[in-house]
Amino acid sequence: MGWLITAVLQVTVVTGAGVFLFRSFWEFLALGLSSSAKVLGPRTPSTPDPRVLPVGAGPAQPAYWSGLMWVDTYGSTRAAASGIRHRLTGRWMGVTARRMFTGRKPSTGVRLDHGITRFAVRVLAPGTALGAIAGALLASAVLVLVHLVMWLLVCAVWLAAIAWVTALRGADKAGALALRIRMKCPYPGCYRAFPLAVHRCPGCGTAHGELRPGRFGALWHVCACGRRLVTVSLAGRDRLAAQCPHCDRSLPAGIGRLRIVHVPVVGGTSSGKTMLMAAAVAGLHATAGRSALEISFATADDRRDVVDLNGQLKNTGWVRKTQGGQPRALMLRITHRHRHRLLYLYDPMGESLYDVDSTRRQEYLAHADGVVLVVDVLADPQVRRSLSADEEELALGASPSDPGPWQTYQTFTGELSALAGRRRRGRLPLAVVVTKRDVLDRIERLRVPATGIGPWLGTIGLDQLVRDLGHRFRTRRYWALSAYAATGTGPLVSEQRRAAEAVLWILSRSGLRVGKLLPKDPRAAPAPLSVPGPRKAPVQDRSTR
């Protein structure tokens, strides 16, 4: 009896080894590899791919490495394990081995007729089962190693992608910090800063609020419409249409690669702010025609606003009073020898600086990189008391501002400290522009000198203003000009350039090398003007804001 058991065991071992070596191991290994590969694709073109997750709330498809790569890797490993398990428990153990143990033909399940044949099949059944189990176990071990290597490679790819995304984001942010690019909304009611604008797909117009290296892609994102959108400024992201993420209003193209210089033009009602700004824009264009300076409007709205303003000046010689509580910035692109700036010029109505509450609502002051302070000497009470009757009539004809320069300055500087901080306020360049010089030159006592405008302001009664300017602003410079002569009928180009000097000087303090375009002597003033006095016009048309 012992010899029979030994013989059966030998047959079982030989059968198992044969099944293992020549059939089961290779079958299970091929099955595991093919199951893994089938999960990864390729897919039939124009058919939905179940591996691709829906876009969801975002307009871009997630990058492969950020999600689908893990889904594919897990699916591949699971498919290999599941295929081997089902093949072993199904075809091998549940069908072939069971049929052999019951004396049936393994391929068809038909009961064998001869008893000797049924006995022989039953003797081979244990070896077949053991060979199948051994083949499944060894194939599984090999596949474990294969998939372990695959998981390590996937982790390496993911880490490399994360490092690449981090490097691209860091380079983008470092470039913005080096160029001191801080994006701010130019629209009233918002004025908020934001690290990244919302960009629109040029193909379908869909808004992308996270167009930067990240989970949707490193160098580009794929829009839901299939269009690739670059994610970094150096690659051209800022050429896309952009909008503010807070108020959804459109922003000028290139806002993410241009340093913004915020310059509010501050003064009382009818001090000549609006005419000064119009003169400065015209002066910048005039200067660009004879130097390396390049000027362009940032948006079509800016061009239209300036055309409308120039139309008023051409028809009446004056501009209507500024309306609205908070101003929209007039935006200009300025380039000088490969250096670029995006200039925001703010023209608030004079009433907004009457008191602390209204001034505090001028939130753009918190972003100011320089200030143009418009001084209407004829609005100061002490100056007016020193005038004769004829001189007083000239002053009234020039529509003195309300309030006077000292009151406007006090309200403005107090809230500027609250909004921007006292230390930052002290570092801001302040351009002090005395307006209505054409009228001042007709009053003997107020005639503007060729040099020393600051000391001259002190001698005519504004000494308190000059002292406080020296105390609060370490960097300041004075100009005197006639905005009417620069913008009225038959404008003087020399006065327009003079108005532009104040803006260019502030731009030069931001690092734009336009210092050579300014007069060498900072105290120099143009020769006295010989322009007619203010024309008789209705009050509503004579505001020189």
C-alpha positions, 0 to 999 in steps of 0.5 A, spaced: 500 500 500 505 504 501 508 503 494 501 506 491 501 512 495 508 513 493 507 512 486 501 517 487 505 522 490 510 522 485 505 522 479 502 528 483 509 532 483 511 530 476 504 533 474 504 539 478 511 541 475 509 540 468 503 544 469 507 549 472 513 549 468 509 549 461 502 552 462 500 555 469 505 560 470 506 563 463 498 563 463 497 567 469 503 571 468 501 573 461 494 574 464 496 579 469 500 583 464 495 583 459 490 585 464 494 591 467 496 593 459 488 593 458 486 598 463 492 603 461 489 603 454 489 605 448 482 606 447 478 606 441 478 613 438 471 617 438 469 613 444 468 615 451 474 613 456 472 611 463 478 613 466 478 620 464 474 624 470 469 629 468 471 636 468 466 638 474 466 645 477 473 647 473 473 649 466 480 645 465 481 638 465 485 635 470 493 634 468 494 626 468 499 626 473 495 630 478 489 624 478 488 620 472 495 617 473 493 614 480 487 611 477 490 608 472 496 605 476 491 603 481 486 600 476 492 596 473 494 593 479 487 591 481 486 588 474 492 584 474 490 581 481 483 580 479 485 577 473 489 572 476 484 570 482 478 569 477 482 565 472 485 560 478 478 560 482 474 559 476 477 556 470 483 552 473 480 550 480 472 551 479 472 547 472 478 543 470 480 541 477 473 539 479 472 535 472 478 531 473 476 529 480 470 527 478 472 523 472 470 527 467 474 530 461 477 537 463 476 540 456 468 538 455 466 536 462 464 529 459 464 523 463 469 518 461 467 511 459 472 507 462 474 506 469 481 506 468 481 512 464 477 515 470 482 513 475 488 516 471 484 522 471 483 522 478 490 521 479 492 527 475 487 532 478 491 533 485 498 535 481 494 539 476 491 543 482 497 544 485 501 546 479 495 551 477 496 554 484 504 554 484 503 558 477 498 563 480 503 564 486 509 565 482 506 569 477 503 573 482 510 574 486 513 577 479 507 581 478 508 584 485 515 586 483 513 589 477 507 593 480 512 595 485 517 598 480 511 601 477 508 605 483 515 607 485 516 610 478 509 613 478 511 616 485 517 619 482 513 622 476 509 625 481 514 628 485 518 631 479 511 634 476 510 637 483 517 640 483 516 642 476 510 646 478 513 649 484 519 651 480 514 654 475 510 658 480 516 660 484 519 663 477 513 666 476 512 669 483 520 671 483 519 675 476 513 678 479 517 680 485 523 682 482 519 687 477 515 689 483 508 687 479 502 687 484 496 687 480 490 691 482 483 693 480 482 700 477 475 700 477 471 704 483 467 700 488 473 694 487 480 697 487 482 690 490 489 687 489 489 680 487 495 675 485 492 672 479 487 675 474 481 671 471 483 669 464 478 667 458 479 662 453 480 665 446 476 659 443 470 659 447 471 665 452 470 660 458 473 664 464 479 660 467 480 663 475 486 658 476 491 659 470 497 657 473 502 651 474 498 646 478 493 640 478 490 642 471 497 642 468 504 645 469 506 649 462 499 649 460 491 647 461 487 644 457 480 648 456 473 644 456 473 646 449 480 642 447 484 648 447 491 649 450 492 655 454 499 657 457 500 658 464 506 662 465 507 669 464 514 668 460 510 663 455 504 668 453 499 667 458 498 675 459 496 676 452 489 672 454 483 677 455 483 678 463 478 680 468 478 682 475 477 676 480 473 680 484 468 684 480 469 680 473 470 687 469 475 686 464 483 688 465 488 691 460 492 686 456 499 684 459 497 686 466 500 680 469 507 682 466 507 690 467 509 694 473 503 698 475 504 705 477 498 708 481 498 716 481 492 719 484 491 727 482 489 730 488 486 737 489 479 741 490 473 742 486 475 747 480 483 746 482 484 744 474 485 737 476 482 734 470 485 739 465 492 738 468 491 730 467 489 731 459 495 736 459 499 731 462 497 725 457 498 730 451 504 732 453 506 724 454 504 723 447 508 729 445 514 727 449 514 720 445 514 723 439 521 726 440 524 721 444 525 713 446 518 714 450 512 710 447 505 711 450 499 707 448 492 707 451 491 700 455 484 699 453 479 702 448 475 705 454 481 709 456 482 712 448 475 714 448 475 717 455 481 721 452 478 723 446 471 725 449 475 730 454 479 733 448 473 734 444 470 738 450 476 742 450 476 743 443 469 745 443 469 750 449 476 750 452 473 747 459 471 741 461 465 739 465 465 737 472 468 730 474 462 726 477 461 720 481 464 718 488 470 714 486 474 715 479 476 709 474 483 709 473 485 712 466 490 707 464 496 708 459 502 703 457 509 706 457 515 704 455 522 706 455 528 702 452 525 696 454 522 698 461 515 697 461 510 701 466 502 700 466 500 707 469 494 708 473 491 715 473 486 717 478 482 723 477 477 724 484 472 729 484 474 735 489 468 733 493 471 726 495 476 730 499 471 734 503 471 730 509 475 724 512 469 719 511 469 721 503 476 721 503 477 714 506 472 711 501 478 713 496 481 706 497 486 707 491 490 711 495 492 705 499 496 703 492 499 710 491 506 710 488 506 717 487 501 723 488 500 729 484 498 735 488 494 740 485 495 747 488 490 753 486 493 759 489 487 763 488 483 759 493 487 760 499 484 765 503 490 769 505 492 770 498 485 772 496 485 777 502 492 780 499 489 782 492 486 788 490 479 789 487 481 788 480 486 782 482 480 779 486 476 780 479 481 776 475 481 771 481 474 770 481 474 769 473 479 763 474 474 759 478 478 758 485 477 751 487 473 749 494 476 748 499 483 751 498 489 747 498 491 747 505 484 744 507 485 739 501 492 737 503 490 736 510 484 731 509 488 728 504 495 726 508 491 724 514 487 719 510 493 717 506 497 715 512 491 711 515 490 707 508 497 707 506 501 707 512 505 713 515 512 710 513 510 708 506 507 715 505 513 718 507 517 715 501 512 717 496 514 722 491 510 728 491 509 732 485 506 739 487 503 742 481 501 750 481 495 751 476 492 757 473 499 760 472 496 764 466 492 768 471 497 768 476 502 772 472 497 777 470 497 779 478 504 782 480 504 780 487 503 773 485 507 772 478 511 765 478 518 766 479 523 763 474 526 758 480 524 756 487 517 755 486 517 752 493 519 758 497 515 762 493 509 759 495 511 760 502 512 768 501 505 769 498 502 766 504 502 758 503 508 757 508 504 752 512 503 748 507 510 748 504 513 747 511 508 741 512 510 738 505 517 738 507 516 734 514 511 729 511 514 728 504 522 727 503 521 726 496 518 732 493 518 737 487 514 743 484 511 745 478 507 751 475 503 751 469 497 753 466 492 747 464 488 752 460 494 754 456 496 746 455 489 744 453 484 750 451 483 753 444 490 753 441 494 749 446 501 750 448 505 744 447 511 747 452 505 747 457 503 740 455 510 737 456 511 741 463 505 737 465 507 731 463 514 732 467 510 731 473 508 724 471 515 722 468 518 724 474 514 720 479 515 714 473 522 715 474 522 714 482 519 707 480 525 705 476 523 707 469 529 711 466 526 717 464 530 722 468 534 725 461 527 727 459 526 732 465 529 739 466 536 738 469 535 744 474 529 741 478 527 748 480 527 751 473 520 754 470 518 756 463 518 763 461 512 767 463 506 766 459 502 771 454 495 768 454 489 771 454 485 771 460 479 766 462 473 767 457 466 768 459 463 762 459 457 759 463 459 756 470 457 749 469 462 749 463 468 753 466 470 748 471 477 746 471 477 740 474 
